[in-house]
Amino acid sequence: MATQVPTQQNENAVQPEQQSYKHAQQLQAIQQMDQQQLDQLKQQLAHQMQALDQQQQAIDQQQQQLNQQAGFQHH
């Protein structure tokens, strides 16, 4: 009887480890998904930033042209 008690305790001790291992795998999978989504978002943001820069450059050019026209009118 005395030898059976420790083995039951050992079995009980193993189960939580298995549960936590499965839990860790799930967490890892979720983190990987999050990482992929983050990478995609970063790429989208980078493209948006480039588009904004191009728009800003176009606005600057228009502003320069307007300034030149205004300058010609004053002369």
C-alpha angles and dihedrals in degrees: 000000000000092000093052095058097063092047091055089050090050092052090050090049092054096053098063088050090054091048092049089047091054088045090052091051091051091048090049091051091049091048091050090051090049090049092052091048090048091051091050091048090049091052091048090049091049091052091047090049090051091049090049091050090051091049090048091051091050090050091049091052091049089048091052091049091049090049090050091049091048089049092051091050092053091052 
